[in-house]
Amino acid sequence: MRSRILWIDDEIEHLEPQVIHLSQKGFEVLTSRHPSEAMELLRQQPIDLLILDEHMPGIQGIELARQLKRLYPHLPIVMVTKDEEESLIEEAVGVEIADFLIKPVKPQQLFSTCKRLLSGGTLLQRQASLDYQREFRRLSAQIAFGPSLQEWWQIYRDLVHWDIALEKVDAPELREILEGQKAEANLMFGRFFTENYLEWVNSTQRPPLSPDVLESLFLPHIGGRRNEPTVLLLIDGMRYDQWKVLEALCTPYYHTAEEHLFFSILPTATQYARNSLFSGLFPVEIAQRFPRYWADDDEEGGKNLFEEEFFIDFLHRHKIPAKTGYVKVLRPEEGKGLMQQLPQLLKQNEVVLLIFNFLDLMAHTRVQMNVLKELAANDIALRATTRAWLESSTFFQVIKTLPQYVSQVFITTDHGFVQVRRPIRVLGDRETTTNLRYKQGRNLSYDKGEKGVYHIRKPEEARLPRATASATYLFALEDHFLVYPTNYNEYVRLYRDSYQHGGISMEEIIVPFVRLEAKV
């Protein structure tokens, strides 16, 4: 079906060559000299694009555009004008004018504008499809031939880029190919990670892990800018693709000065990864240094109640006597309280840590709430839900407020999470932990031919504490999840396709640390 254009101009006869040119290019062009006649045409038949002269008899083009936008809010309008005044452009932006054409209008320029506005989405989809098909072969070869550490960083960035780029492409078969490529990448990444992890945690020559990040990427900036605190925002359970959603929202206020990726330690769970990040220590070292504060998986009580103490000790060990402010936001009322105290918090402290727990809570709550299951049914829906939360969240209010007080902001997370699909039966004693992506316990048993698990039999080699002398750790790889045989089918039904963390996948392990510079 040909796109239909309505062109309103009181001197339309002088524009016949341009009208003919558009018709020859495949558009149906209707013309009108008077606004009232144009209104009648709009009522009689659907119009895909409106071209409007700035000066009309009895009414200015801007005012006519404003009236038409109220009646047809999704109709793109192109304004033709002799003027290039900034005030006109600013007013037109407020009316949501799609584009400007300056008289005399050149036929090719006119065609390009109409083509972009009427077919731009289709063209972008087609180009994105072609670009990914070319990239697919390169990425597949790279994954198959055993990437290096640096190549894994880039492969994951590329896969997230295409995951987001293909969101609006109506090509189910292409989405299926991408999902298959992500699954293959996760399979190979799991092998790469498990082959190297124990060596990394016991070496100084390693990729950045949770306990390394603040020392290398945050401490050097403390006190570096006079009369302003150094601010770190941590979003619990933020995947790299969710960071890219946030980055787009931050664009009016910040530019990304630095973006680093690091590996969350095992287990990729808040109790381990976040405490390790703030303390600069591995879990076994935290348990030894702070026996009163560390709680094993099988112990009662909160597992993240002493992050502030861990961080202050971390600063003390690095001989940085900075006054620190710390706020954790779990509930809406805590967010309101933070906004009220934020100015004083920033004035009274040299370092400010703010923790936001919504994304991790959303992933866990999804299992119990059918509505949220539908809202975050897959990664595309998850990003859309993330965007909706961010736009109205306390976190985003803080982001928009901070440039009044500081010129840079740091954002990070403790771990990501992955959508689980394939269950694995695991047996353990009564003290075995209930996590779906990892388990700690004695006498853990499973099918020995099962390749979807990684078993650490000597926790001290992974710098992990033992709840009991004979406890071991079992981790799920890729999109597997660990289920007891008791009520097996019921638990599989409940948790299949849910988002979980604690195990080994690119989505859980590879997470961002970012420095933003406020736009002046």
C-alpha positions in Angstrom: 0.0 0.0 0.0 1.3 3.5 -1.0 1.8 6.0 1.8 -0.5 9.0 1.5 0.9 12.5 2.0 -1.2 15.7 2.5 0.6 18.9 1.5 -1.0 22.2 2.7 0.2 25.4 1.0 -1.7 28.4 -0.2 0.6 28.5 -3.2 0.6 24.8 -4.0 0.5 25.4 -7.7 4.2 26.6 -7.5 5.1 23.2 -6.0 3.9 21.0 -8.8 7.4 19.7 -9.7 7.9 18.5 -6.2 4.5 16.9 -6.0 5.1 15.1 -9.3 8.5 13.9 -8.0 7.0 12.4 -4.9 4.3 10.7 -7.0 6.9 9.2 -9.3 8.7 7.8 -6.2 5.6 5.9 -5.2 3.8 8.2 -2.8 0.1 9.3 -3.1 0.1 13.1 -2.7 -3.0 15.1 -1.9 -2.9 18.9 -1.9 -4.8 21.6 -0.2 -4.7 25.4 -0.2 -6.8 26.1 2.9 -6.7 24.7 6.5 -10.4 24.1 6.5 -10.2 22.0 3.3 -7.2 20.1 4.8 -9.2 19.3 8.0 -12.0 17.8 5.8 -9.5 15.7 3.9 -8.1 14.4 7.2 -11.6 13.5 8.4 -12.4 11.6 5.2 -9.3 9.4 4.8 -6.2 8.3 6.6 -3.1 10.4 6.1 0.4 9.1 6.8 2.4 12.4 6.6 1.5 16.1 6.6 3.6 18.8 4.9 2.7 22.2 6.1 3.7 25.7 5.0 4.7 28.0 7.9 2.5 30.9 6.6 -1.1 30.1 5.9 -4.1 32.4 5.2 -5.7 33.4 8.5 -3.4 31.2 10.7 0.2 30.5 11.3 1.6 27.1 10.5 2.7 26.5 14.0 -0.7 27.1 15.4 -2.3 24.8 12.8 0.2 22.1 13.6 -0.6 22.5 17.3 -4.4 22.0 16.6 -3.7 19.0 14.3 -1.4 17.4 16.9 -4.3 17.5 19.4 -6.6 15.7 17.0 -3.9 13.4 15.4 -1.1 13.0 18.0 0.8 10.4 16.0 0.7 12.1 12.6 4.2 13.2 11.6 4.3 16.9 10.4 7.0 18.5 8.2 7.1 22.3 8.2 8.2 24.2 5.1 9.6 27.7 6.0 11.6 30.6 4.7 13.0 31.3 8.2 15.7 29.6 10.2 15.2 31.5 13.4 16.0 29.7 16.6 12.8 30.8 18.3 10.7 29.2 15.5 12.7 25.9 15.8 12.3 25.9 19.6 8.5 26.5 19.3 8.3 23.7 16.7 10.1 21.3 18.9 7.4 21.9 21.5 4.7 21.1 19.0 6.7 17.9 18.0 7.3 18.9 14.4 9.1 16.0 12.8 11.3 18.0 10.5 12.0 21.3 8.7 12.4 22.1 5.0 13.8 25.4 4.0 12.4 27.1 0.8 13.1 26.6 -2.0 12.4 22.9 -1.4 14.6 20.6 -3.5 12.9 17.5 -4.8 15.6 15.0 -3.6 15.7 16.6 -0.1 11.9 16.3 0.1 11.9 12.7 -1.0 14.6 11.8 1.6 12.6 13.4 4.4 9.4 11.6 3.4 11.2 8.3 3.0 12.9 8.6 6.4 9.7 9.5 8.2 7.4 7.0 6.4 9.8 4.0 5.9 12.5 4.8 8.3 11.5 2.1 10.8 11.4 -0.6 8.0 14.7 0.6 6.6 16.3 0.5 10.0 14.9 -3.0 10.7 16.2 -4.2 7.3 19.6 -2.7 7.9 19.9 -4.1 11.4 19.0 -7.5 10.1 21.6 -7.4 7.4 24.3 -6.0 9.9 23.6 -8.8 12.4 23.7 -11.5 9.8 27.2 -10.3 8.9 28.2 -10.1 12.5 26.7 -13.5 13.3 29.4 -15.3 11.3 32.2 -13.3 12.9 30.9 -13.8 16.4 30.3 -17.5 15.9 33.8 -18.1 14.7 35.2 -16.1 17.6 33.2 -18.1 20.1 34.1 -21.4 18.6 37.8 -20.8 18.6 38.2 -20.1 22.3 38.2 -16.3 23.0 40.8 -14.7 25.2 39.7 -12.7 28.3 39.6 -9.4 26.4 37.7 -11.0 23.6 35.1 -12.3 26.0 34.5 -8.7 27.2 33.9 -7.6 23.6 31.8 -10.7 22.7 29.4 -10.0 25.6 29.2 -6.3 24.7 28.4 -7.2 21.1 25.7 -9.8 22.0 24.0 -7.2 24.3 24.3 -4.6 21.5 22.5 -6.9 19.1 20.0 -8.1 21.6 18.9 -4.5 22.1 19.3 -3.5 18.4 17.0 -6.3 17.3 14.3 -5.6 19.9 12.0 -3.8 17.4 12.9 -5.9 14.4 9.9 -8.0 13.4 11.9 -11.1 12.5 11.2 -14.0 14.8 13.7 -16.3 12.9 16.5 -13.7 13.5 15.6 -13.5 17.2 15.8 -17.3 17.4 19.3 -17.2 15.8 20.5 -14.6 18.3 19.1 -16.6 21.2 20.9 -19.7 19.9 24.1 -17.7 19.6 23.8 -16.4 23.1 23.2 -20.0 24.4 26.4 -21.1 22.6 28.3 -18.2 24.0 27.2 -19.1 27.5 28.2 -22.7 27.0 31.7 -21.7 26.0 31.9 -18.9 28.6 31.1 -21.4 31.3 34.0 -23.6 30.2 36.3 -20.7 30.0 35.3 -19.4 33.5 35.4 -22.7 35.3 38.8 -23.6 33.8 40.3 -20.4 35.1 38.4 -19.3 38.2 40.4 -21.1 40.9 43.6 -19.9 39.5 42.3 -16.3 39.3 41.1 -16.1 42.9 44.5 -17.2 44.1 46.6 -15.0 41.9 47.4 -11.3 41.7 47.5 -11.6 37.9 43.8 -11.9 37.3 40.9 -10.1 35.6 39.1 -7.6 37.9 36.9 -9.5 40.3 34.5 -8.2 42.9 37.1 -7.5 45.7 39.4 -5.7 43.2 37.0 -3.1 41.7 36.8 -0.3 44.3 40.5 -0.3 44.9 41.4 0.1 41.2 38.4 2.1 39.9 37.0 4.1 42.8 39.6 4.9 45.5 41.8 6.9 43.1 39.0 9.4 42.7 38.2 10.0 46.4 39.1 13.6 47.2 40.2 14.3 43.6 37.7 17.1 43.1 37.7 19.8 45.7 34.6 20.7 47.6 32.5 17.8 46.4 32.1 14.2 47.7 32.8 11.1 45.7 29.4 9.3 45.0 28.9 5.6 44.3 25.5 4.3 43.4 25.0 0.5 43.5 22.0 -1.1 42.0 21.6 -4.6 43.3 21.3 -7.2 40.5 21.9 -5.0 37.4 22.8 -6.8 34.3 24.9 -5.1 31.5 21.9 -4.8 29.2 20.0 -3.0 32.0 22.9 -0.7 32.4 22.6 0.2 28.7 18.9 1.0 29.3 20.0 3.3 32.2 22.8 4.9 30.1 20.3 6.0 27.5 18.1 7.6 30.2 21.1 9.4 31.7 22.1 11.0 28.4 20.5 14.4 29.0 22.4 14.7 32.3 25.7 12.8 31.9 28.1 11.4 29.4 29.9 8.1 30.0 33.5 8.9 30.8 34.6 5.3 31.6 32.8 2.0 31.3 34.5 -1.1 32.7 33.4 -4.7 33.0 34.4 -7.0 35.8 33.6 -10.5 37.0 31.4 -11.1 40.0 32.8 -13.7 42.3 31.1 -17.0 43.1 28.4 -17.4 44.2 27.0 -14.5 42.2 24.6 -13.7 45.1 24.3 -10.5 47.1 25.6 -12.0 50.4 28.9 -13.0 48.7 29.4 -10.6 45.8 28.3 -7.3 47.4 30.0 -7.9 50.7 33.2 -8.8 48.7 32.9 -5.6 46.6 32.5 -3.3 49.6 35.1 -5.0 51.8 37.7 -5.6 49.1 38.0 -9.2 50.5 37.0 -12.6 49.4 34.2 -14.2 51.5 36.4 -16.5 53.5 38.5 -13.4 54.5 35.4 -11.5 55.5 34.2 -14.5 57.7 37.7 -14.6 59.4 38.0 -10.8 59.8 34.4 -10.2 60.9 33.2 -13.4 62.6 30.4 -11.5 64.3 29.1 -9.9 61.0 29.4 -12.8 58.6 26.3 -15.1 58.4 26.6 -18.4 56.5 23.8 -19.5 54.2 22.2 -21.8 56.8 22.2 -19.2 59.6 19.2 -17.0 60.5 19.3 -13.2 60.0 20.1 -10.8 57.2 23.3 -11.4 55.2 23.9 -7.8 54.1 23.5 -5.8 57.3 27.1 -4.7 57.7 28.2 -3.3 54.3 28.9 0.1 55.7 31.2 -1.4 58.3 33.0 -3.5 55.7 33.5 -0.4 53.5 34.8 1.8 56.3 37.3 -1.0 57.2 38.2 -1.1 53.5 39.0 2.6 53.6 40.9 2.3 56.8 43.1 -0.5 55.4 44.0 1.7 52.5 44.7 4.7 54.8 41.9 6.9 53.5 40.2 8.6 56.5 37.2 9.8 54.5 33.9 10.6 56.3 31.3 8.3 54.7 27.6 8.5 54.3 25.6 5.3 53.6 21.9 4.9 52.6 20.1 1.7 51.4 16.8 2.1 49.7 14.5 -0.9 49.8 11.0 0.7 50.1 9.3 3.8 48.6 9.2 5.6 51.9 13.0 5.1 52.2 13.4 6.7 48.8 11.4 9.8 49.8 13.5 10.0 52.9 16.7 9.9 50.8 15.6 12.7 48.6 14.9 14.9 51.7 18.3 14.2 53.2 20.3 14.1 50.0 21.6 17.7 50.1 22.9 17.3 53.7 24.3 13.9 53.0 26.4 15.3 50.2 27.5 18.3 52.1 28.6 16.5 55.3 30.5 13.5 53.8 33.5 13.0 51.6 32.2 9.6 50.3 28.6 8.8 49.7 27.3 5.2 49.1 23.7 4.8 47.9 22.3 1.3 47.4 19.1 0.6 45.5 17.5 -2.9 45.7 14.6 -2.8 43.2 16.0 -4.8 40.3 17.0 -7.7 42.4 13.7 -7.7 44.3 11.9 -7.6 40.9 13.7 -10.7 39.7 12.8 -12.6 42.9 9.2 -11.3 43.3 8.5 -12.3 39.7 8.1 -16.0 40.8 5.2 -15.1 43.1 3.4 -12.5 41.0 1.7 -13.6 37.8 1.4 -10.0 36.6 5.1 -9.5 36.9 5.8 -12.8 35.1 4.0 -11.3 32.1 5.6 -7.9 32.4 9.1 -9.5 32.5 8.5 -12.7 30.5 11.8 -12.5 28.6 14.9 -10.3 28.3 13.1 -7.8 26.0 10.2 -7.4 28.4 12.7 -7.3 31.3 14.5 -4.3 29.8 11.1 -2.6 29.2 10.1 -3.1 32.8 13.5 -1.9 33.9 13.1 1.3 31.9 9.6 1.9 33.3 10.8 1.5 36.8 13.9 3.7 36.3 12.0 6.6 34.8 9.8 7.0 37.9 12.2 5.7 40.6 13.9 7.5 43.4 17.2 6.3 41.8 16.5 8.4 38.7 15.5 11.4 40.9 18.8 11.1 42.5 20.6 10.9 39.2 18.9 14.1 38.0 19.6 15.9 41.3 23.3 15.0 41.7 24.7 17.4 39.0 23.8 20.3 41.3 26.4 19.0 43.8 28.9 16.8 42.1 30.6 16.7 38.6 31.0 12.9 38.5 29.0 9.9 39.6 30.0 6.2 39.8 27.5 3.4 39.1 28.0 -0.3 39.6 26.3 -3.5 40.8 27.2 -6.7 42.6 25.9 -9.4 40.2 23.4 -9.9 37.3 20.8 -12.7 36.9 19.8 -15.1 34.2 16.5 -16.7 33.0 16.5 -20.4 34.0 15.0 -23.1 31.8 16.6 -26.5 32.4 16.2 -28.2 35.8 18.9 -30.5 37.3 18.0 -32.9 40.1 20.3 -32.5 43.2 20.3 -34.4 46.4 21.6 -33.1 49.7 21.1 -33.4 53.4 18.7 -31.3 55.4 21.2 -28.5 55.9 21.7 -28.0 52.2 20.9 -24.4 51.0 17.8 -23.8 49.0 19.2 -21.5 46.3 18.4 -22.5 42.7 21.6 -21.4 41.1 24.1 -22.7 43.7 24.0 -24.9 46.7 26.2 -25.4 49.7 25.9 -28.5 51.8 27.3 -32.0 52.6 26.9 -35.0 50.4 25.7 -33.1 47.4 24.9 -35.6 44.7 23.6 -35.4 41.1 23.9 -37.3 37.8 27.7 -37.6 37.3 27.2 -37.3 33.6 25.5 -33.9 34.0 27.6 -31.1 32.4 25.4 -28.2 33.6 27.1 -28.0 37.0 30.4 -26.9 38.5 31.3 -28.5 41.8 33.9 -26.9 44.1 34.8 -29.6 46.6 37.4 -27.6 48.4 35.8 -24.2 49.2 39.0 -22.8 50.5 40.5 -23.1 46.9 37.7 -20.6 45.8 38.3 -18.5 49.0 34.8 -19.5 50.2 33.8 -20.3 53.9 32.4 -23.6 54.8 29.2 -23.7 56.9 30.3 -27.2 58.1 33.7 -29.0 57.8 32.5 -31.2 55.0 30.4 -28.7 53.0 31.0 -28.2 49.3 29.6 -25.8 46.7 27.6 -26.6 43.6 26.9 -24.1 40.8 24.5 -24.2 37.9 25.9 -23.3 34.5 24.2 -21.6 31.6 20.4 -21.6 32.1 20.2 -24.6 34.4 18.6 -24.5 37.9 19.1 -26.9 40.8 16.0 -28.7 42.2 15.4 -31.3 44.9 13.7 -34.6 43.9 10.9 -33.9 46.5 8.0 -32.2 44.8 10.3 -31.9 41.7 7.6 -31.3 39.1 5.9 -28.6 41.2 9.2 -26.7 41.8 10.1 -27.0 38.1 6.7 -25.6 37.1 7.1 -22.7 39.6 10.6 -21.7 38.8 11.2 -22.5 35.1 11.6 -19.2 33.1 12.2 -17.3 36.3 15.2 -15.0 36.8 17.8 -16.3 39.2 21.4 -15.6 40.3 24.2 -17.3 42.1 25.5 -19.4 39.3 27.7 -19.1 36.2 26.5 -17.3 33.1 27.6 -14.2 31.2 24.5 -12.3 32.5 25.3 -13.1 36.1 29.1 -12.9 36.0 30.0 -10.0 33.7 28.8 -6.7 35.2 29.6 -3.0 34.7 31.5 -0.3 36.7 30.9 3.1 35.2 32.0 6.7 35.8 29.7 9.4 34.6 30.6 13.0 34.0 27.8 15.5 34.5 27.0 17.7 31.6 27.5 21.4 32.3 
